[in-house]
């Protein structure tokens, strides 16, 4: 067996998994919510403003600048304003639901990995260092 055969199989399974996930109701709802967001000027403006604030706060954190109460309050207010918009809220909720599916998938992959750790490798399998 050539060394990359296992990883090739794993990567092919990942592609198949991606295709299956793209057919889920959660993914379809997320894509529709994104399209709705892009086609609504007010919703898009709210999200872009929120993203700009998030980037500004991230820059401060990376520069080691502590966040002021004003920064924290501005962020909370921007989030609250954005979520008052039903299109933004629907997009946020659809993303959360799909993220929950992705977290579950990741958990199941880790279960598979841990399951193989309990059994010793077969004699003909190489142990990688």
Backbone bond lengths (Angstrom), bond angles and torsions (degrees), N, CA, C in turn:
res aa  C-N    CA-C-N  psi(-1)  N-CA   C-N-CA  omega(-1)  CA-C   N-CA-C  phi
1 X - - - 1.449 - - 1.527 108.35 -
2 X 1.322 116.39 129.35 1.466 118.29 -180.00 1.526 109.90 -73.32
3 X 1.328 118.56 151.17 1.466 122.60 -172.07 1.537 114.30 -58.55
4 X 1.310 118.98 -33.97 1.457 120.07 -175.72 1.524 113.61 -86.84
5 X 1.307 118.14 -1.17 1.458 120.23 -175.73 1.534 112.01 -58.96
6 X 1.315 117.46 -42.92 1.475 120.47 -179.25 1.521 111.44 -64.79
7 X 1.335 116.45 -45.18 1.467 118.77 -178.96 1.522 110.12 -68.83
8 X 1.333 117.22 -35.51 1.466 119.90 176.64 1.521 110.52 -60.92
9 X 1.323 116.27 -41.94 1.466 120.80 178.06 1.518 110.47 -64.46
10 X 1.339 116.39 -43.99 1.465 120.59 179.88 1.525 110.75 -61.83
11 X 1.330 116.80 -43.33 1.464 120.32 -179.11 1.526 111.29 -66.66
12 X 1.308 117.17 -37.75 1.463 120.44 177.22 1.532 109.98 -64.70
13 X 1.325 116.48 -40.27 1.466 120.09 176.37 1.534 110.81 -63.01
14 X 1.327 116.59 -36.03 1.471 120.56 177.48 1.528 110.63 -62.40
15 X 1.330 116.54 -42.82 1.469 120.47 178.72 1.527 109.70 -62.66
16 X 1.329 116.31 -44.33 1.467 120.07 178.31 1.527 110.74 -62.71
17 X 1.327 116.63 -41.77 1.461 121.53 178.09 1.525 110.46 -60.89
18 X 1.333 116.56 -43.76 1.459 120.61 177.92 1.520 112.06 -59.16
19 X 1.314 116.09 -42.21 1.476 120.26 178.96 1.528 110.78 -63.56
20 X 1.315 116.39 -42.20 1.466 120.50 178.85 1.523 110.54 -65.07
21 X 1.338 116.25 -44.64 1.470 120.31 179.70 1.526 111.21 -61.65
22 X 1.336 116.72 -35.17 1.469 119.80 -179.70 1.525 111.87 -67.62
23 X 1.312 116.94 -15.32 1.464 121.21 179.33 1.531 112.58 -96.01
24 X 1.334 117.29 -2.28 1.464 119.65 -178.77 1.523 110.54 -73.38
25 X 1.311 114.89 154.88 1.468 121.19 177.07 1.524 110.64 -60.17
26 X 1.334 116.68 -39.14 1.466 121.28 -178.94 1.526 111.32 -62.35
27 X 1.336 116.16 -43.00 1.460 119.59 179.61 1.530 110.44 -67.38
28 X 1.320 116.20 -44.10 1.466 120.14 -179.57 1.527 111.24 -61.25
29 X 1.335 116.44 -41.33 1.474 120.20 177.64 1.526 110.62 -64.29
30 X 1.324 117.27 -40.21 1.464 120.94 179.69 1.526 110.52 -63.54
31 X 1.329 117.75 -45.31 1.459 120.98 180.00 1.533 110.70 -64.05
32 X 1.323 117.51 -39.69 1.467 120.62 178.46 1.526 110.34 -66.33
33 X 1.334 116.67 -40.68 1.462 120.80 179.37 1.531 110.42 -64.69
34 X 1.337 117.34 -38.00 1.471 121.02 176.81 1.522 110.62 -63.69
35 X 1.321 116.45 -42.78 1.471 120.50 179.62 1.525 110.06 -63.73
36 X 1.333 116.46 -42.72 1.464 120.35 178.43 1.520 110.45 -60.78
37 X 1.310 115.94 -40.46 1.465 121.69 -179.75 1.534 110.51 -63.92
38 X 1.327 115.90 -45.15 1.469 120.34 -178.22 1.524 112.34 -64.24
39 X 1.321 116.66 -29.34 1.464 120.94 -175.93 1.524 113.13 -95.80
40 X 1.324 117.99 7.72 1.461 121.24 177.58 1.522 107.76 -120.57
41 X 1.330 115.57 111.61 1.469 120.12 -172.64 1.524 112.58 -60.23
42 X 1.327 117.55 -44.27 1.467 119.90 -177.78 1.532 111.05 -64.43
43 X 1.325 116.53 -45.88 1.467 120.89 -179.93 1.530 110.10 -62.09
44 X 1.317 115.71 -43.48 1.465 120.07 -179.88 1.528 110.58 -62.90
45 X 1.328 116.93 -42.54 1.467 121.87 179.71 1.535 110.16 -62.27
46 X 1.330 117.17 -42.82 1.467 120.58 179.06 1.522 111.32 -61.66
47 X 1.324 116.41 -44.35 1.470 120.92 -179.12 1.528 110.62 -67.77
48 X 1.313 116.94 -41.58 1.467 119.77 179.25 1.533 110.58 -63.38
49 X 1.334 117.10 -39.77 1.463 120.37 177.19 1.514 111.45 -63.64
50 X 1.321 116.24 -41.53 1.459 121.48 178.47 1.529 110.32 -64.56
51 X 1.321 116.71 -43.81 1.466 120.68 179.23 1.526 111.36 -63.12
52 X 1.323 117.18 -38.05 1.471 120.78 178.52 1.526 110.13 -64.16
53 X 1.330 116.43 -43.68 1.472 120.23 177.15 1.527 110.71 -61.45
54 X 1.339 116.70 -42.91 1.462 120.80 179.33 1.529 110.67 -61.17
55 X 1.335 116.45 -40.62 1.470 119.62 179.08 1.526 110.82 -67.17
56 X 1.329 117.17 -40.38 1.469 120.57 178.39 1.531 110.92 -61.81
57 X 1.329 116.13 -42.83 1.461 120.80 179.50 1.530 110.22 -66.57
58 X 1.332 116.63 -40.38 1.465 120.45 178.60 1.530 110.67 -62.31
59 X 1.331 116.47 -40.84 1.474 120.39 178.31 1.526 110.17 -61.20
60 X 1.333 117.14 -42.45 1.464 120.55 178.73 1.531 110.31 -62.09
61 X 1.330 116.05 -45.09 1.465 120.26 179.98 1.526 110.72 -60.21
62 X 1.338 116.09 -45.04 1.465 120.13 -179.04 1.524 111.57 -65.57
63 X 1.340 116.44 -29.93 1.459 120.65 178.96 1.527 111.67 -83.81
64 X 1.333 116.09 -2.51 1.459 120.00 179.52 1.520 113.55 78.69
65 X 1.325 116.06 16.31 1.465 120.36 179.55 1.532 108.09 -87.67
66 X 1.327 118.01 122.48 1.472 119.21 179.71 1.520 111.08 -65.92
67 X 1.328 115.89 145.45 1.462 120.77 179.50 1.523 109.46 -77.22
68 X 1.298 115.15 133.22 1.465 120.13 177.77 1.525 109.06 -82.22
69 X 1.322 115.14 167.05 1.472 119.47 175.19 1.519 109.85 -62.58
70 X 1.339 116.58 -34.03 1.473 120.92 178.07 1.531 109.74 -61.87
71 X 1.344 116.76 -45.41 1.470 120.82 177.81 1.524 110.54 -58.05
72 X 1.327 115.71 -48.22 1.468 120.73 -178.12 1.524 111.03 -62.42
73 X 1.342 116.27 -43.66 1.466 120.04 179.96 1.521 111.80 -67.17
74 X 1.333 117.04 -40.18 1.469 120.70 177.52 1.526 110.61 -59.56
75 X 1.336 115.55 -41.31 1.459 120.28 -179.84 1.531 110.54 -65.66
76 X 1.328 116.51 -47.03 1.472 120.33 179.78 1.523 111.17 -60.59
77 X 1.343 116.08 -42.83 1.466 120.16 -179.47 1.523 111.49 -66.12
78 X 1.329 116.74 -41.19 1.471 120.52 178.94 1.523 110.65 -64.31
79 X 1.332 116.87 -41.23 1.471 120.64 177.49 1.518 110.43 -62.92
80 X 1.335 116.70 -45.69 1.468 121.04 -178.71 1.528 110.34 -63.16
81 X 1.344 117.06 -43.43 1.477 120.82 179.31 1.516 110.35 -62.03
82 X 1.319 116.10 -44.69 1.467 120.09 -178.61 1.525 110.42 -62.44
83 X 1.336 116.83 -43.64 1.472 120.24 -176.31 1.525 112.94 -74.20
84 X 1.324 117.46 -12.88 1.465 119.67 174.19 1.530 110.52 -70.25
85 X 1.328 116.16 -23.63 1.457 120.57 178.80 1.535 107.98 -78.91
86 X 1.341 118.05 123.40 1.476 119.82 -175.76 1.530 113.99 -61.77
87 X 1.319 117.49 -30.21 1.471 120.13 179.91 1.528 110.01 -72.55
88 X 1.330 116.15 -41.47 1.471 120.31 177.02 1.522 109.66 -65.06
89 X 1.329 115.97 -43.96 1.469 120.17 -179.25 1.528 110.70 -61.60
90 X 1.326 117.08 -43.89 1.472 120.66 179.42 1.528 110.74 -62.28
91 X 1.333 116.61 -39.74 1.465 120.64 178.79 1.523 110.43 -65.51
92 X 1.328 116.34 -45.71 1.464 121.51 179.17 1.533 110.16 -58.82
93 X 1.332 116.64 -47.02 1.472 120.51 -178.75 1.521 111.65 -65.57
94 X 1.335 117.03 -39.53 1.469 120.47 179.14 1.533 110.10 -64.69
95 X 1.333 116.63 -40.43 1.471 120.10 177.12 1.526 110.34 -63.85
96 X 1.322 117.26 -42.41 1.472 120.44 179.17 1.528 110.83 -61.26
97 X 1.334 116.69 -43.14 1.462 119.90 -178.96 1.527 111.61 -65.10
98 X 1.341 116.71 -41.01 1.458 118.47 178.75 1.530 110.38 -69.70
99 X 1.330 116.57 -37.11 1.468 119.94 177.85 1.525 110.29 -61.85
100 X 1.327 117.19 -35.60 1.469 120.62 177.20 1.527 110.60 -62.61
101 X 1.321 116.74 -39.15 1.476 121.24 177.02 1.537 109.51 -63.87
102 X 1.330 116.67 -44.55 1.464 120.38 -179.08 1.532 111.11 -64.98
103 X 1.325 117.23 -36.36 1.460 120.93 176.94 1.528 109.90 -64.96
104 X 1.323 116.37 -41.70 1.463 120.86 177.92 1.527 110.67 -62.89
105 X 1.328 117.00 -42.83 1.467 121.18 178.08 1.533 109.71 -59.79
106 X 1.316 116.57 -45.79 1.462 120.95 179.60 1.528 111.08 -61.53
107 X 1.316 116.45 -41.19 1.473 121.43 177.88 1.522 110.45 -61.05
108 X 1.330 116.53 -43.73 1.463 120.66 -179.31 1.531 111.25 -66.45
109 X 1.320 116.96 -36.66 1.472 120.23 176.88 1.525 109.34 -63.69
110 X 1.346 116.47 -44.49 1.477 119.28 178.18 1.525 110.62 -62.43
111 X 1.333 117.73 -37.62 1.476 120.14 176.89 1.523 109.93 -59.82
112 X 1.332 116.28 -42.23 1.463 120.27 178.67 1.510 112.00 -63.14
113 X 1.312 115.95 -40.13 1.473 120.24 179.26 1.526 109.94 -66.37
114 X 1.325 116.04 -47.44 1.472 119.16 -179.64 1.518 111.45 -63.98
115 X 1.305 117.74 -33.68 1.455 121.47 179.17 1.512 112.05 -62.58
116 X 1.323 116.91 -33.59 1.470 119.76 179.74 1.511 111.76 -78.97
117 X 1.328 117.76 -20.35 1.467 120.47 -179.63 1.529 111.86 -72.21
118 X 1.311 116.87 -19.67 1.460 120.56 -176.94 1.518 112.52 -78.58
119 X 1.327 117.00 -19.59 1.460 119.86 -177.82 1.527 109.30 -109.08
120 X 1.333 117.15 137.19 1.465 119.44 178.56 1.530 109.96 -67.73
121 X 1.345 118.23 150.58 1.469 120.50 179.40 1.524 111.03 -65.25
122 X 1.331 115.39 150.62 1.465 120.18 175.13 1.523 108.53 -65.58
123 X 1.311 116.37 157.42 1.462 120.28 -179.26 1.524 113.39 -58.95
124 X 1.361 116.49 -31.93 1.463 118.77 -176.73 1.523 112.97 -87.91
125 X 1.327 117.80 -2.42 1.457 120.55 177.18 1.517 110.30 -90.39
126 X 1.326 116.21 138.18 1.457 120.14 177.33 1.527 109.21 -82.05
127 X 1.309 115.20 142.67 1.463 120.25 175.75 1.518 106.92 -96.69
128 X 1.336 116.61 119.12 1.475 118.67 -179.94 1.526 109.42 -82.42
129 X 1.329 115.34 147.54 1.466 120.73 -178.99 1.488 110.54 -98.21
